[in-house]
Amino acid sequence: MDARECAGQIAMVVGGEIARMLAALGMRIAYHNSRPVPEGTIAGDFAYHPTLAGLLGASDVVILACPATPQTIGMINRETL
């Protein structure tokens, strides 16, 4: 996928800086967190999903960029995809 194909696609992102870069390419960003980020904290079309399953179902592209911690290891696996 090149930059021209990104516009309008929904990207599931774990990692704020990558989300900002993809938003600049015209992608809509979907995220999951323990709670929504307060409005005004981030700019762009960022959609909160309360569950990882809902987030994955709404995403065209999945990008995982986070530290390997007990909470993130195994977050994305054969079953979730």
Secondary structure as UniProt FT lines:
FT   HELIX           3..6
FT   TURN            7..8
FT   STRAND          10..14
FT   HELIX           16..24
FT   TURN            25..26
FT   STRAND          28..31
FT   TURN            39..40
FT   STRAND          46..48
FT   HELIX           52..58
FT   STRAND          61..64
FT   TURN            70..74
FT   TURN            78..80
//
